Amino acid sequence: MSAPKTKLGLFGFGAFGHLTAQHLKDHFDLVIYDPDSYARAKGNSLGFTMTSLEEAAGADIVVLAAPLCRMRETAVMIKPHLKEGAIVADVCSVKAPVAQILSEVLPPFVSIVGTHPLFGPRTVKDSLEGAKVALCPVRGYESAKAVARFLRMVLKLEVIETTADDHDREIAFVQGITHMVVRILRNLEPLPQRLTTKSFDQLAALVKALAATPDELFFTIERENPYARDIQKAFFTEVEALRRLLGEVE
């Protein structure tokens, strides 16, 4: 007789929550909570176990696929139902503010692990193998090592262990500039499709892949990362310097 699977409670069944559920369902006793009735109906129609907040929060592992703007509210809601020794992880694009919120709100008897999958529903399909994920231990290093081991050995992800602060410093450049450029190009659509170069085709593919990025996520990346403003200032300084070089500014 096989041992029972570890219970995992997933909070949030949006696009990324759905992707997470698809890749975790075979490895855990997965239960999902989302307050939105449309998300619950979608989950049920796809065969996932949609459950109560209390049951999802009482799992051995709790994964928060909630946006940063609702992270404190979510943490407060799950706090009374967390079990001793549980692991709480998040998948937010910004790590230091989330680490602070979860450390402040959640009880000391749970471990906290920050993760940031460096991919999305449009950039991965059937397999996660080779995709990158940042992992930021916050509380409970042994739990963080167990999470890293699962991500590497089972999901075949490339795990990059870092601190929340170092993550935010680097990702402010990587995501911050990428999403600003894509936003500008999206507003210039329709993009040329006939007389294009390979490099332009790659750029157009990036615009297409990120075109559906919700405003909520865009503003989290551009406003909530503590290093985003410095990157934006440097970026726009270079834009103005280029405009002067091209004679567009007196």
C-alpha atoms as an extended CHARMM CRD file, in Angstrom:
* protein
*
       250  EXT
         1         1  MET       CA              0.0000000000        0.0000000000        0.0000000000  PROA      1               0.0000000000
         2         2  SER       CA              1.5090000000        3.3450000000       -1.0430000000  PROA      2               0.0000000000
         3         3  ALA       CA              1.9460000000        6.1670000000        1.4460000000  PROA      3               0.0000000000
         4         4  PRO       CA             -0.6000000000        9.0070000000        1.2570000000  PROA      4               0.0000000000
         5         5  LYS       CA              0.4860000000       12.0220000000       -0.7480000000  PROA      5               0.0000000000
         6         6  THR       CA              1.4880000000       15.2380000000        0.9540000000  PROA      6               0.0000000000
         7         7  LYS       CA             -1.4260000000       17.6600000000        0.9640000000  PROA      7               0.0000000000
         8         8  LEU       CA             -0.8700000000       20.9350000000       -0.8610000000  PROA      8               0.0000000000
         9         9  GLY       CA             -3.2480000000       23.8730000000       -0.6830000000  PROA      9               0.0000000000
        10        10  LEU       CA             -3.0950000000       26.2880000000       -3.6180000000  PROA      10              0.0000000000
        11        11  PHE       CA             -4.5030000000       29.7990000000       -3.1840000000  PROA      11              0.0000000000
        12        12  GLY       CA             -5.4810000000       31.3730000000       -6.4840000000  PROA      12              0.0000000000
        13        13  PHE       CA             -6.6570000000       29.8000000000       -9.7440000000  PROA      13              0.0000000000
        14        14  GLY       CA             -5.8180000000       32.5060000000      -12.2350000000  PROA      14              0.0000000000
        15        15  ALA       CA             -3.5950000000       31.8460000000      -15.2390000000  PROA      15              0.0000000000
        16        16  PHE       CA             -0.5130000000       31.0770000000      -13.1710000000  PROA      16              0.0000000000
        17        17  GLY       CA             -2.4660000000       29.2070000000      -10.5070000000  PROA      17              0.0000000000
        18        18  HSD       CA             -3.8580000000       26.9910000000      -13.2600000000  PROA      18              0.0000000000
        19        19  LEU       CA             -0.3550000000       26.3500000000      -14.6010000000  PROA      19              0.0000000000
        20        20  THR       CA              0.8630000000       25.5150000000      -11.0910000000  PROA      20              0.0000000000
        21        21  ALA       CA             -2.0180000000       23.1240000000      -10.5090000000  PROA      21              0.0000000000
        22        22  GLN       CA             -1.3510000000       21.2990000000      -13.7820000000  PROA      22              0.0000000000
        23        23  HSD       CA              2.2330000000       20.5340000000      -12.8030000000  PROA      23              0.0000000000
        24        24  LEU       CA              1.6150000000       19.6930000000       -9.1370000000  PROA      24              0.0000000000
        25        25  LYS       CA             -1.5400000000       17.5960000000       -9.3480000000  PROA      25              0.0000000000
        26        26  ASP       CA              0.3130000000       14.3140000000       -9.9280000000  PROA      26              0.0000000000
        27        27  HSD       CA              2.6960000000       14.8230000000       -7.0240000000  PROA      27              0.0000000000
        28        28  PHE       CA              0.4240000000       16.0170000000       -4.2160000000  PROA      28              0.0000000000
        29        29  ASP       CA             -3.0360000000       15.6650000000       -2.7740000000  PROA      29              0.0000000000
        30        30  LEU       CA             -3.9410000000       19.0240000000       -4.3210000000  PROA      30              0.0000000000
        31        31  VAL       CA             -6.7740000000       21.2250000000       -3.0700000000  PROA      31              0.0000000000
        32        32  ILE       CA             -7.4380000000       24.7180000000       -4.4100000000  PROA      32              0.0000000000
        33        33  TYR       CA             -9.1290000000       27.7770000000       -2.9700000000  PROA      33              0.0000000000
        34        34  ASP       CA            -10.1600000000       30.8510000000       -4.9160000000  PROA      34              0.0000000000
        35        35  PRO       CA            -12.8590000000       33.2820000000       -3.7170000000  PROA      35              0.0000000000
        36        36  ASP       CA            -13.8870000000       34.0670000000       -7.2890000000  PROA      36              0.0000000000
        37        37  SER       CA            -16.9120000000       32.0590000000       -8.4390000000  PROA      37              0.0000000000
        38        38  TYR       CA            -15.7370000000       31.9930000000      -12.0740000000  PROA      38              0.0000000000
        39        39  ALA       CA            -12.3410000000       30.5740000000      -11.0310000000  PROA      39              0.0000000000
        40        40  ARG       CA            -14.0360000000       27.9340000000       -8.8670000000  PROA      40              0.0000000000
        41        41  ALA       CA            -16.3380000000       26.9050000000      -11.7180000000  PROA      41              0.0000000000
        42        42  LYS       CA            -13.3850000000       26.6960000000      -14.0940000000  PROA      42              0.0000000000
        43        43  GLY       CA            -11.4190000000       24.5640000000      -11.6310000000  PROA      43              0.0000000000
        44        44  ASN       CA            -14.3150000000       22.1830000000      -11.1190000000  PROA      44              0.0000000000
        45        45  SER       CA            -14.8600000000       21.8710000000      -14.8750000000  PROA      45              0.0000000000
        46        46  LEU       CA            -11.1940000000       20.9060000000      -15.3160000000  PROA      46              0.0000000000
        47        47  GLY       CA            -11.4020000000       18.2340000000      -12.6360000000  PROA      47              0.0000000000
        48        48  PHE       CA             -9.5030000000       19.9940000000       -9.8430000000  PROA      48              0.0000000000
        49        49  THR       CA            -10.6050000000       19.8000000000       -6.2170000000  PROA      49              0.0000000000
        50        50  MET       CA            -11.8910000000       23.2520000000       -5.2690000000  PROA      50              0.0000000000
        51        51  THR       CA            -12.2510000000       23.5530000000       -1.5260000000  PROA      51              0.0000000000
        52        52  SER       CA            -12.7170000000       25.9060000000        1.4120000000  PROA      52              0.0000000000
        53        53  LEU       CA            -10.2010000000       28.4330000000        2.6410000000  PROA      53              0.0000000000
        54        54  GLU       CA             -9.8750000000       26.4950000000        5.8920000000  PROA      54              0.0000000000
        55        55  GLU       CA             -9.0050000000       23.2000000000        4.2090000000  PROA      55              0.0000000000
        56        56  ALA       CA             -6.5250000000       24.7180000000        1.7650000000  PROA      56              0.0000000000
        57        57  ALA       CA             -4.8060000000       26.6950000000        4.5330000000  PROA      57              0.0000000000
        58        58  GLY       CA             -4.5580000000       23.5820000000        6.7080000000  PROA      58              0.0000000000
        59        59  ALA       CA             -2.4660000000       21.6620000000        4.1670000000  PROA      59              0.0000000000
        60        60  ASP       CA              1.1270000000       20.5190000000        4.6980000000  PROA      60              0.0000000000
        61        61  ILE       CA              2.2780000000       22.9320000000        1.9900000000  PROA      61              0.0000000000
        62        62  VAL       CA              0.4520000000       26.1650000000        1.1780000000  PROA      62              0.0000000000
        63        63  VAL       CA              1.2490000000       27.9360000000       -2.0960000000  PROA      63              0.0000000000
        64        64  LEU       CA              0.0730000000       31.5220000000       -2.4750000000  PROA      64              0.0000000000
        65        65  ALA       CA             -0.5590000000       32.3980000000       -6.1310000000  PROA      65              0.0000000000
        66        66  ALA       CA             -2.0590000000       35.7150000000       -5.0880000000  PROA      66              0.0000000000
        67        67  PRO       CA             -0.9780000000       39.1710000000       -6.3130000000  PROA      67              0.0000000000
        68        68  LEU       CA              1.1490000000       41.3550000000       -4.0650000000  PROA      68              0.0000000000
        69        69  CYS       CA             -1.7250000000       43.7880000000       -3.4940000000  PROA      69              0.0000000000
        70        70  ARG       CA             -3.6870000000       40.9810000000       -1.8000000000  PROA      70              0.0000000000
        71        71  MET       CA             -0.8090000000       39.2010000000       -0.0800000000  PROA      71              0.0000000000
        72        72  ARG       CA             -1.2880000000       40.7000000000        3.3880000000  PROA      72              0.0000000000
        73        73  GLU       CA             -5.0340000000       40.0910000000        3.2390000000  PROA      73              0.0000000000
        74        74  THR       CA             -4.4160000000       36.4820000000        2.1730000000  PROA      74              0.0000000000
        75        75  ALA       CA             -1.8190000000       35.9500000000        4.9020000000  PROA      75              0.0000000000
        76        76  VAL       CA             -4.2240000000       37.2330000000        7.5550000000  PROA      76              0.0000000000
        77        77  MET       CA             -6.9720000000       34.9110000000        6.2880000000  PROA      77              0.0000000000
        78        78  ILE       CA             -4.8410000000       31.7590000000        6.3230000000  PROA      78              0.0000000000
        79        79  LYS       CA             -3.0510000000       32.4600000000        9.6160000000  PROA      79              0.0000000000
        80        80  PRO       CA             -5.6360000000       30.8680000000       11.9740000000  PROA      80              0.0000000000
        81        81  HSD       CA             -5.7810000000       27.6580000000        9.9300000000  PROA      81              0.0000000000
        82        82  LEU       CA             -2.0860000000       26.9140000000        9.3440000000  PROA      82              0.0000000000
        83        83  LYS       CA             -0.7470000000       23.7060000000       10.8290000000  PROA      83              0.0000000000
        84        84  GLU       CA              2.4650000000       23.5110000000       12.8130000000  PROA      84              0.0000000000
        85        85  GLY       CA              5.4140000000       22.6320000000       10.5980000000  PROA      85              0.0000000000
        86        86  ALA       CA              3.6860000000       23.6640000000        7.3780000000  PROA      86              0.0000000000
        87        87  ILE       CA              5.5780000000       25.2760000000        4.4970000000  PROA      87              0.0000000000
        88        88  VAL       CA              4.1420000000       28.4860000000        3.0530000000  PROA      88              0.0000000000
        89        89  ALA       CA              5.4640000000       29.5250000000       -0.3660000000  PROA      89              0.0000000000
        90        90  ASP       CA              4.5440000000       32.3200000000       -2.7430000000  PROA      90              0.0000000000
        91        91  VAL       CA              5.1100000000       32.8170000000       -6.4710000000  PROA      91              0.0000000000
        92        92  CYS       CA              5.1010000000       36.6100000000       -6.6110000000  PROA      92              0.0000000000
        93        93  SER       CA              7.3610000000       38.5410000000       -9.0180000000  PROA      93              0.0000000000
        94        94  VAL       CA              8.6690000000       40.7140000000       -6.1830000000  PROA      94              0.0000000000
        95        95  LYS       CA             10.2470000000       39.0180000000       -3.1920000000  PROA      95              0.0000000000
        96        96  ALA       CA             11.4060000000       41.4070000000       -0.4510000000  PROA      96              0.0000000000
        97        97  PRO       CA              7.9940000000       43.0500000000        0.1980000000  PROA      97              0.0000000000
        98        98  VAL       CA              6.3060000000       39.6130000000        0.2600000000  PROA      98              0.0000000000
        99        99  ALA       CA              8.9520000000       38.2040000000        2.6240000000  PROA      99              0.0000000000
       100       100  GLN       CA              8.3320000000       41.1040000000        4.9850000000  PROA      100             0.0000000000
       101       101  ILE       CA              4.5530000000       40.6770000000        4.9090000000  PROA      101             0.0000000000
       102       102  LEU       CA              4.6340000000       36.9070000000        5.4810000000  PROA      102             0.0000000000
       103       103  SER       CA              7.2650000000       37.1900000000        8.2350000000  PROA      103             0.0000000000
       104       104  GLU       CA              5.1660000000       39.7790000000       10.0420000000  PROA      104             0.0000000000
       105       105  VAL       CA              1.8020000000       38.0380000000        9.7190000000  PROA      105             0.0000000000
       106       106  LEU       CA              2.3960000000       34.2870000000        9.7750000000  PROA      106             0.0000000000
       107       107  PRO       CA              3.0260000000       32.3690000000       13.0150000000  PROA      107             0.0000000000
       108       108  PRO       CA              6.6050000000       31.3030000000       13.8880000000  PROA      108             0.0000000000
       109       109  PHE       CA              5.7840000000       27.5980000000       13.6250000000  PROA      109             0.0000000000
       110       110  VAL       CA              5.5650000000       27.6640000000        9.7990000000  PROA      110             0.0000000000
       111       111  SER       CA              8.4060000000       27.8510000000        7.2810000000  PROA      111             0.0000000000
       112       112  ILE       CA              8.3470000000       30.5530000000        4.6130000000  PROA      112             0.0000000000
       113       113  VAL       CA              9.8860000000       30.0780000000        1.1710000000  PROA      113             0.0000000000
       114       114  GLY       CA              9.7940000000       32.7330000000       -1.5240000000  PROA      114             0.0000000000
       115       115  THR       CA              9.7950000000       31.5050000000       -5.1060000000  PROA      115             0.0000000000
       116       116  HSD       CA              9.6040000000       33.2940000000       -8.4310000000  PROA      116             0.0000000000
       117       117  PRO       CA              9.0690000000       31.0770000000      -11.4730000000  PROA      117             0.0000000000
       118       118  LEU       CA             10.8960000000       32.8930000000      -14.2760000000  PROA      118             0.0000000000
       119       119  PHE       CA              8.3360000000       31.7750000000      -16.8270000000  PROA      119             0.0000000000
       120       120  GLY       CA              4.6180000000       31.9890000000      -17.4050000000  PROA      120             0.0000000000
       121       121  PRO       CA              1.7030000000       30.1500000000      -19.0040000000  PROA      121             0.0000000000
       122       122  ARG       CA              2.6220000000       31.4940000000      -22.4530000000  PROA      122             0.0000000000
       123       123  THR       CA              6.3080000000       30.5640000000      -22.2830000000  PROA      123             0.0000000000
       124       124  VAL       CA              6.0600000000       26.9430000000      -21.1100000000  PROA      124             0.0000000000
       125       125  LYS       CA              3.8100000000       24.1430000000      -22.2850000000  PROA      125             0.0000000000
       126       126  ASP       CA              3.7750000000       20.4790000000      -21.2990000000  PROA      126             0.0000000000
       127       127  SER       CA              7.1240000000       20.3580000000      -19.5000000000  PROA      127             0.0000000000
       128       128  LEU       CA              8.9170000000       22.6960000000      -17.1240000000  PROA      128             0.0000000000
       129       129  GLU       CA             12.2490000000       20.9800000000      -17.7030000000  PROA      129             0.0000000000
       130       130  GLY       CA             15.0700000000       23.4870000000      -17.9400000000  PROA      130             0.0000000000
       131       131  ALA       CA             12.9480000000       26.4960000000      -16.9880000000  PROA      131             0.0000000000
       132       132  LYS       CA             14.3450000000       28.7510000000      -14.2620000000  PROA      132             0.0000000000
       133       133  VAL       CA             12.9140000000       29.4570000000      -10.8250000000  PROA      133             0.0000000000
       134       134  ALA       CA             14.3510000000       31.7530000000       -8.1740000000  PROA      134             0.0000000000
       135       135  LEU       CA             14.1720000000       30.4450000000       -4.6110000000  PROA      135             0.0000000000
       136       136  CYS       CA             14.5310000000       32.7680000000       -1.6180000000  PROA      136             0.0000000000
       137       137  PRO       CA             14.5930000000       31.1290000000        1.8540000000  PROA      137             0.0000000000
       138       138  VAL       CA             12.8570000000       33.3570000000        4.3890000000  PROA      138             0.0000000000
       139       139  ARG       CA             12.2370000000       31.1760000000        7.4440000000  PROA      139             0.0000000000
       140       140  GLY       CA             13.1420000000       27.5090000000        7.8770000000  PROA      140             0.0000000000
       141       141  TYR       CA             16.1940000000       26.6960000000        5.7820000000  PROA      141             0.0000000000
       142       142  GLU       CA             15.6580000000       22.9240000000        5.8550000000  PROA      142             0.0000000000
       143       143  SER       CA             12.2100000000       23.4100000000        4.3410000000  PROA      143             0.0000000000
       144       144  ALA       CA             13.7010000000       25.6300000000        1.6510000000  PROA      144             0.0000000000
       145       145  LYS       CA             16.2130000000       22.8970000000        0.8140000000  PROA      145             0.0000000000
       146       146  ALA       CA             13.3800000000       20.3610000000        0.5290000000  PROA      146             0.0000000000
       147       147  VAL       CA             11.4690000000       22.6720000000       -1.8220000000  PROA      147             0.0000000000
       148       148  ALA       CA             14.5970000000       23.2280000000       -3.9280000000  PROA      148             0.0000000000
       149       149  ARG       CA             15.1920000000       19.4730000000       -4.1070000000  PROA      149             0.0000000000
       150       150  PHE       CA             11.6380000000       18.8280000000       -5.3340000000  PROA      150             0.0000000000
       151       151  LEU       CA             11.8640000000       21.5650000000       -7.9550000000  PROA      151             0.0000000000
       152       152  ARG       CA             15.1720000000       20.2390000000       -9.2390000000  PROA      152             0.0000000000
       153       153  MET       CA             14.6840000000       16.4970000000       -9.0220000000  PROA      153             0.0000000000
       154       154  VAL       CA             10.9750000000       16.1490000000       -9.8100000000  PROA      154             0.0000000000
       155       155  LEU       CA              9.9730000000       19.1360000000      -11.9300000000  PROA      155             0.0000000000
       156       156  LYS       CA             13.4680000000       19.3610000000      -13.5100000000  PROA      156             0.0000000000
       157       157  LEU       CA             13.6340000000       23.1140000000      -13.0180000000  PROA      157             0.0000000000
       158       158  GLU       CA             16.8450000000       25.1170000000      -12.8550000000  PROA      158             0.0000000000
       159       159  VAL       CA             16.7270000000       26.4410000000       -9.2880000000  PROA      159             0.0000000000
       160       160  ILE       CA             18.6120000000       29.6630000000       -8.5630000000  PROA      160             0.0000000000
       161       161  GLU       CA             18.9390000000       30.1970000000       -4.8040000000  PROA      161             0.0000000000
       162       162  THR       CA             19.2730000000       33.8240000000       -3.7780000000  PROA      162             0.0000000000
       163       163  THR       CA             18.1240000000       36.3450000000       -1.1900000000  PROA      163             0.0000000000
       164       164  ALA       CA             14.9240000000       38.3210000000       -1.5830000000  PROA      164             0.0000000000
       165       165  ASP       CA             16.8890000000       41.5680000000       -1.8030000000  PROA      165             0.0000000000
       166       166  ASP       CA             19.3330000000       40.2890000000       -4.4330000000  PROA      166             0.0000000000
       167       167  HSD       CA             16.4160000000       38.8510000000       -6.3990000000  PROA      167             0.0000000000
       168       168  ASP       CA             14.6090000000       42.1810000000       -6.4970000000  PROA      168             0.0000000000
       169       169  ARG       CA             17.7470000000       44.0980000000       -7.4720000000  PROA      169             0.0000000000
       170       170  GLU       CA             18.4070000000       41.8770000000      -10.4850000000  PROA      170             0.0000000000
       171       171  ILE       CA             14.8100000000       41.2710000000      -11.5460000000  PROA      171             0.0000000000
       172       172  ALA       CA             14.1240000000       45.0300000000      -11.5130000000  PROA      172             0.0000000000
       173       173  PHE       CA             16.3700000000       45.2130000000      -14.5760000000  PROA      173             0.0000000000
       174       174  VAL       CA             15.3440000000       41.9300000000      -16.2040000000  PROA      174             0.0000000000
       175       175  GLN       CA             11.5710000000       42.2440000000      -15.9230000000  PROA      175             0.0000000000
       176       176  GLY       CA             11.3490000000       45.9950000000      -15.4790000000  PROA      176             0.0000000000
       177       177  ILE       CA             12.9830000000       46.9090000000      -18.7790000000  PROA      177             0.0000000000
       178       178  THR       CA             11.4590000000       43.9750000000      -20.6790000000  PROA      178             0.0000000000
       179       179  HSD       CA              7.9120000000       44.9030000000      -19.7270000000  PROA      179             0.0000000000
       180       180  MET       CA              8.4270000000       48.6220000000      -20.3950000000  PROA      180             0.0000000000
       181       181  VAL       CA              9.7600000000       47.9240000000      -23.8900000000  PROA      181             0.0000000000
       182       182  VAL       CA              6.9590000000       45.4480000000      -24.6240000000  PROA      182             0.0000000000
       183       183  ARG       CA              4.3640000000       47.9350000000      -23.3830000000  PROA      183             0.0000000000
       184       184  ILE       CA              5.6880000000       50.6220000000      -25.7430000000  PROA      184             0.0000000000
       185       185  LEU       CA              5.8150000000       48.2720000000      -28.7330000000  PROA      185             0.0000000000
       186       186  ARG       CA              2.3400000000       46.9590000000      -27.9620000000  PROA      186             0.0000000000
       187       187  ASN       CA              1.0470000000       50.5280000000      -28.1560000000  PROA      187             0.0000000000
       188       188  LEU       CA              2.6940000000       50.8830000000      -31.5940000000  PROA      188             0.0000000000
       189       189  GLU       CA              0.8260000000       47.9020000000      -33.0500000000  PROA      189             0.0000000000
       190       190  PRO       CA              0.1600000000       46.7040000000      -35.6620000000  PROA      190             0.0000000000
       191       191  LEU       CA              3.7970000000       45.6680000000      -36.0080000000  PROA      191             0.0000000000
       192       192  PRO       CA              5.1960000000       44.9360000000      -39.4920000000  PROA      192             0.0000000000
       193       193  GLN       CA              4.8300000000       41.2930000000      -40.5140000000  PROA      193             0.0000000000
       194       194  ARG       CA              6.1760000000       41.0690000000      -44.0810000000  PROA      194             0.0000000000
       195       195  LEU       CA              9.5660000000       42.7750000000      -44.4490000000  PROA      195             0.0000000000
       196       196  THR       CA             11.0310000000       41.6480000000      -41.1440000000  PROA      196             0.0000000000
       197       197  THR       CA             14.3900000000       40.4100000000      -39.9140000000  PROA      197             0.0000000000
       198       198  LYS       CA             14.9940000000       37.4510000000      -37.6290000000  PROA      198             0.0000000000
       199       199  SER       CA             15.8570000000       39.7660000000      -34.7450000000  PROA      199             0.0000000000
       200       200  PHE       CA             12.6370000000       41.7280000000      -35.2710000000  PROA      200             0.0000000000
       201       201  ASP       CA             10.6380000000       38.4890000000      -35.4300000000  PROA      201             0.0000000000
       202       202  GLN       CA             12.0810000000       37.5330000000      -32.0380000000  PROA      202             0.0000000000
       203       203  LEU       CA             11.0940000000       40.9260000000      -30.6600000000  PROA      203             0.0000000000
       204       204  ALA       CA              7.5870000000       40.6310000000      -32.1120000000  PROA      204             0.0000000000
       205       205  ALA       CA              7.2640000000       37.1480000000      -30.5960000000  PROA      205             0.0000000000
       206       206  LEU       CA              8.1590000000       38.6030000000      -27.2060000000  PROA      206             0.0000000000
       207       207  VAL       CA              5.5050000000       41.2970000000      -27.5910000000  PROA      207             0.0000000000
       208       208  LYS       CA              2.9500000000       38.6330000000      -28.4760000000  PROA      208             0.0000000000
       209       209  ALA       CA              3.9540000000       36.4240000000      -25.5380000000  PROA      209             0.0000000000
       210       210  LEU       CA              3.6740000000       39.2600000000      -23.0110000000  PROA      210             0.0000000000
       211       211  ALA       CA              0.8130000000       41.2170000000      -24.5950000000  PROA      211             0.0000000000
       212       212  ALA       CA             -1.7360000000       39.7100000000      -22.2230000000  PROA      212             0.0000000000
       213       213  THR       CA              0.1910000000       40.6690000000      -19.0700000000  PROA      213             0.0000000000
       214       214  PRO       CA             -2.4540000000       42.0610000000      -16.6950000000  PROA      214             0.0000000000
       215       215  ASP       CA             -2.0330000000       45.6740000000      -15.5960000000  PROA      215             0.0000000000
       216       216  GLU       CA             -1.9430000000       44.4250000000      -12.0000000000  PROA      216             0.0000000000
       217       217  LEU       CA              1.1940000000       42.3770000000      -12.6980000000  PROA      217             0.0000000000
       218       218  PHE       CA              2.7680000000       45.1310000000      -14.7980000000  PROA      218             0.0000000000
       219       219  PHE       CA              2.3980000000       47.6660000000      -12.0090000000  PROA      219             0.0000000000
       220       220  THR       CA              3.6570000000       45.1870000000       -9.4160000000  PROA      220             0.0000000000
       221       221  ILE       CA              6.8410000000       44.7700000000      -11.4610000000  PROA      221             0.0000000000
       222       222  GLU       CA              7.2530000000       48.4880000000      -12.1650000000  PROA      222             0.0000000000
       223       223  ARG       CA              6.0770000000       50.0150000000       -8.8770000000  PROA      223             0.0000000000
       224       224  GLU       CA              6.4420000000       47.5150000000       -6.0550000000  PROA      224             0.0000000000
       225       225  ASN       CA              9.9780000000       46.3040000000       -6.6630000000  PROA      225             0.0000000000
       226       226  PRO       CA             12.1350000000       48.4930000000       -4.3920000000  PROA      226             0.0000000000
       227       227  TYR       CA             14.8000000000       48.7990000000       -7.1150000000  PROA      227             0.0000000000
       228       228  ALA       CA             12.4640000000       49.5050000000      -10.0380000000  PROA      228             0.0000000000
       229       229  ARG       CA             12.5850000000       53.3030000000       -9.8130000000  PROA      229             0.0000000000
       230       230  ASP       CA             16.3810000000       53.4150000000      -10.1260000000  PROA      230             0.0000000000
       231       231  ILE       CA             16.2670000000       51.1880000000      -13.2010000000  PROA      231             0.0000000000
       232       232  GLN       CA             13.5060000000       53.2810000000      -14.7590000000  PROA      232             0.0000000000
       233       233  LYS       CA             15.4400000000       56.5030000000      -14.0970000000  PROA      233             0.0000000000
       234       234  ALA       CA             18.5600000000       55.0840000000      -15.7610000000  PROA      234             0.0000000000
       235       235  PHE       CA             16.5370000000       53.7150000000      -18.6870000000  PROA      235             0.0000000000
       236       236  PHE       CA             14.7430000000       56.9880000000      -19.4170000000  PROA      236             0.0000000000
       237       237  THR       CA             17.9930000000       58.9280000000      -19.0250000000  PROA      237             0.0000000000
       238       238  GLU       CA             19.4580000000       56.7910000000      -21.7990000000  PROA      238             0.0000000000
       239       239  VAL       CA             16.3310000000       57.2890000000      -23.9290000000  PROA      239             0.0000000000
       240       240  GLU       CA             16.6870000000       61.0590000000      -23.5910000000  PROA      240             0.0000000000
       241       241  ALA       CA             20.3980000000       60.8290000000      -24.4140000000  PROA      241             0.0000000000
       242       242  LEU       CA             19.5350000000       58.8770000000      -27.5710000000  PROA      242             0.0000000000
       243       243  ARG       CA             16.9080000000       61.4340000000      -28.5520000000  PROA      243             0.0000000000
       244       244  ARG       CA             19.5020000000       64.2100000000      -28.2100000000  PROA      244             0.0000000000
       245       245  LEU       CA             21.9660000000       62.1820000000      -30.2780000000  PROA      245             0.0000000000
       246       246  LEU       CA             19.3370000000       61.8540000000      -33.0070000000  PROA      246             0.0000000000
       247       247  GLY       CA             18.5540000000       65.5680000000      -32.8530000000  PROA      247             0.0000000000
       248       248  GLU       CA             15.0350000000       65.1210000000      -31.4680000000  PROA      248             0.0000000000
       249       249  VAL       CA             15.6340000000       67.3010000000      -28.4030000000  PROA      249             0.0000000000
       250       250  GLU       CA             17.1860000000       70.7770000000      -28.3790000000  PROA      250             0.0000000000
